[in-house]
Amino acid sequence: MQVPFHKYTTIPLPQPTPKLFFSLSLSHMALCSPRFLTLLLLLSAIPIGIIVTLERAQPATHVYHYHSSGWFRECAKWDSHHRRFIVSFFEGGLGQVKLPEKDSESSSSSPPLEEVTVVRDAHLAGNASLGIAIDPPRNRVLVVNADVIGNRYGALAAYDLSTWNRLFLTQLSSPSDEKSFADDVAVDAEGNAYVTDIKGNKIWKVGVEGKLISIIRNPLFSAKEWYKNLVGLNGIVYHPDGFLIVIHTFSGNLFKIDLTKGEEVKIIKVKGGTLSFGDGLELLSPTKLVVAGNPSGRLVESSDGWNTASVVGTFSGPKHRLASAATVKEGKVYLNHMVGIGYPKKKHAIVEAVF
């Protein structure tokens, strides 16, 4: 259902509990001894040194670096009309990274760009903003929001790309429902949105005005092995021929959901490589699909309407960052990397993928 502005209440998230990193049998004196502290310092310096080395290395492809106030940026999509990247905040909200008028894609030596916050929705406080989809015909962006710890709340919000006014806020799940984790979103030609649930292995369908229309379920969405369903349906895209393509992260299964045939679900047979640990998806063309994840990027191609497909290329980006989403800018593929590095400003990377 669509949630009216004045009736929505924020659902507080449970606080994570600290983890114990050392055995309780170790005495306090042993932990505080100079020898132990020296060893700990040396061990911690090794990964830090590796990260610093990788950060200083010359990237193989073009990179847009930008400064941010947050550590995690789940998704970045190119907004061609306004010449900017729209990024989602794991702490909730949206930002924009505008490019200079004279943008040079041939150099990565330019100073980092700046992220500017454009959406901080008080009605979604405590929830993470995750997958986003830009809907140019309606000049809006759709944003998935979720309770990432308790898995007790999910929502889809839409905002005007010019004014940033909220157009609708649709609740997908509540504490009284089964646990779910709303993650990514795609938009069809009519403006309907489809949101994946990586925990419940289902897809919510939301109408152009924000009404929750239906939930798409199918036994094929769940892997046979229970542990492969820990991270299930994830990245999703709409194909102009009238179907959805969705990836199941841990199993690597790729699904075709034909909207013209009563939401018929088929597994796309993929040859030439695995799509396990695939995350965000983006269509490069009607026959080519980019899969972000681990490794950084894979290019998948189909010549029979996505009944079958083949992995035809891979791209290995920064090894110390995690690719979580893909977008296409002027015919070139760029991968969003989730983790920012640095303090107090965190430096994020949107990396060109060349297959």
N, C-alpha and C positions, 0 to 999 in steps of 0.2 A: 504494500500500500504506500501511497504518497504521504509523507509526514508533514503536517502543517507546521509552519515556523513556530507558532506560539505554543504548540502542544508537545514539542520535542524536548525530552530531557536527556542529559548526558548520562551514559552508563559508566561508572568508574571502573577502572581496570585494577585487578589485583596486582600488588607489588611483587616483583620477583624476589625470591629468597636467595641470600648469598650461598655460594658453594664452598665447601671445604677443600682446600688444595693440598693440605699437608696432613699426615697421619697424626692422630691425637696422641700417639705414643711418644712423639718427639717432645722433648722437654722444652720449656720456655728458654732456658739458657742456651740450648743447642741452636735454637732458631735465631737467637740474638748474638751468637758468637761471631767474631770478626771473620773467621775462616768461612763460615756458612754464608755470611752476607757477601763476602768477596766472590764466592762461587756463584751465588745467585746473580750478582751483577754481571759477571762474565757470561753466564748462560743467556741472560736477557739481552745482552749486547749483540749476540750473534744474529738473531732474527732482525733486530733493528738495523744492524749493519747491512744485511742483505737487502732490506727494504730501501734504505738510503741509496745503495748502489743501483738498484733497479729504477728508482725515481730519477737518478741523475743520468741514466743511460739515454741515448738518443733514440726516440721512438722510430719504428720502421715505417709508420704511416702517419698521416696528419692527426693531430689531437687538439680538441678544444678543452683547455683547462679552465676551470672557474673556481673562484673562492666561494665558500658557503659557511653558514653558521652551524650546520648540522653534519653529523658523521655519515648518515645513510640517506641515499637518494635512490629509491627503488626504480623509478622509471623516468625516461626523458624522451620526448617526442618533438619533432621538428614542426613548427608552425610557420609554413612558408609565406602566408599572407602578411604576417607581422615580423618575419625574419628573426625568429627567436626559437630557443628551445624552451619547452615547458617541462618542469621537473616536479616530481612528487616528493614530499617530505615524509620520512618514516615517523617523525614526531607529529605529523599532521599538518596539512596545508600544501600550497603550491607556490612555486617560484618561477621566474622567467630569467633566462640568460640571453640578453640581446647581443647580437653581433654588431661590430662596427660597420659603418657604411662601406668602407673599403676592406672587405674581408679577404684575407689571403689564405687559401687552403694549402698552399705550397710550403708553408713554414709553421713549425711548432715552437719557434723561439719567441713568439709574441707573449706579452705578459698575460697572466690569467684574467679571464673575464670575471664579472661580478654577478652573483645571483641576487635578485631582488624579490622579496616576498610579495605575492599578489593576493593570496588567499590564506586567511587564518579564520576558520569557521568555528566559532565558540560552541556551536551545537554538536560539533564532532570532536571536542576536546577529549584527549585520552585515547583516541584511535589513530592508527597509522593511515596515511594516504599512500596507496600502492599503484596499481595499474591505471593508466590514463589512455584516453582515446580522443583525438581531435576530430571534430565533426564540422568541416569547413562549410558545407551547404547551409548549416544552421548557426554558424559563427559561435560555436560553443565547445567546451571541453568537458568530457565525462571523467569522473574520478571515483575509483573504488576506495572505500574506507572500511577498516576492519579492526576488531579487537584481536591483536596478534598473540596475546598471552592467554586470555581466557576463552577465546573462540566463541564468545557469546553475543557478538553484535557484528552486523555487516550492513553496509549501505552503499548506495550509488548516488552521487551528487553531480549536478550539471551547473556550469558557470558560463556566463557570457564572456567571450574572448576580448571584447572591447571595454566593457565596464566592470567585469568581474562580479557582477550581481549574480546571486544564486538563482537558478531557474527552477530547480526542484531538488528535493532530498527524499529519496525513497529507501525505506528500511527494508532490508532483505532478510534479516534474521534477528532474533531477540533471545533473551535468556531462557524463555520458555520453549524454544525450538531445539532441535538437535544441534550439537556443536558444529560450527562451520567456520570457514576461513575464506571470505571473499577476496579475490586476488587481482584478476585482470578483466579487461572489458574490450569488446569490439562493437562497432555500430554498422547496421545494414543500410541499404539504400533508402529505406523509409524512415530511418532515424531510430529504429528499435535498437536497444542495447542488450548485450549478452554478457553476463558476468560469471566467471568460473569460481567454483568452490573447491579449493585444493584439499580440503579435509573431507568433505562430504561427497566429492566426485559427482557434482551436479552443476547445472547451468541455470541461472535465473534470467528470464526474459523480461525486460522493462520497456514499456511503450515510449513513444516519442515525447509524451507529456509527463512521463514519470510514473505511470501506473504499472505496478507489478502484474504482469499478464499471466505468466506460467513458469513452471520449473521443468527443465528438460532432464530426465533421468534415463539411464540405460545400463543394463548389466555389463556391457562392454567397457564402461568407464572405469570399472574397478579391476585392478590386477588380481591374479589368482593368489599371489603371495601377499600375506597381510602387511609385511614390512614395506612393500613397494607402494602401499597406499598411504604411507606417512606423509608424502607430498604427491598429490595426485594431479587432477586437472589444473592446468596453469595457464600458459600463454594461449591466446585466442585471436584469430583474425577473421574478417569477413571477406569472402571472395566475390568479385563482381558477377560471377555466374550463379549466385544465389545459394551458396553454402558456406558453412563455417569450417575452419580448420583449427583443431585444438590439440595441444600436446599434454601428455601425462608424464610428469617430470621423472619419477623414479623408474618407471617401466620403459620410458622412451616411446611409448605407443603414440601414434599420430592418428587422429580421428577426422573423418569427413562427416559433417552433419548437414544433410541436404534439406534446406528449408522449403524447397519446392515440392518435396515428397513427404510431407508430414513429419519433418525432423528425423528422417531416416539416418541411422548411425552405422558407419562402416569403418573398420580399421584400414588405414592406408598402408599397404605393404611397402616398406622402405628397404632398399638394397644399397649396398656400398658403404655401409657404416651404421653406427648406432646413434640414436637421438636421446639416450639416457642423460639425465641431468639437464635437459633442455628447459629453458625458462620462457623468456619473452619471444614472441613471434612478430614478424613483419613481412608483408608481401613486397618483393622487389619488382615483380611483374606477375601477370596471371599464371605463369608457369614456374616462377622461382620464389622460394620461401627462405627467409633467413631465420635461423634459430639461435638465440643468444643463450648462454649458459656456460657449461663446462664440457669441452674447451670453449674459449671465448665466443666463437661463432662457427656455424655450419651452414652451408648453402645447399638447399634441397631443391631438386627440379623434377617436374612431372610433365609428361607428354600425352597423358590420356585422361585429362580432367581430374587429376588427383585421386584416381583409383589406386595407382601405384606411384612410387617416387624413388629417387636415388639421391644419395649424398654425393654431390659433385665437387665440393670444395670445403676446406676448413681454414680458419684464421685463428692464430694464437696471439692474443693481445697481451697486455701487462699481466705477468704471472702473479703479482702480489695484489691484484684487484679482482673483483668478481663481476663478470658481465651479467646483467639481469634483464636488459631490454634492448630492443633494436628499433631503429628508425631510419627513414630514407630521406636524405637531403640532396635535392637536385641530382638524383640518380645515383648517389653514393650512399653506401650503408655506413651507419654509425652505431656503435654499441655503447650503451650507458653502463658505467661501472659503479656498483653500489657504494663502495666504501671510500670515504674521503680520508686524506692523509695530511697531517700537519696540525699545528696549534699556535695561536688560538683560532686562526682561520683554517678551515679544512679545504684542501685542494682536491677537486673531483675531476674526473676525466671522461670525456665522450670521444671515443676512439674510432677512426675510420677503419673499417674492415675491408680488406682486399683479398678476394678469393682466387 
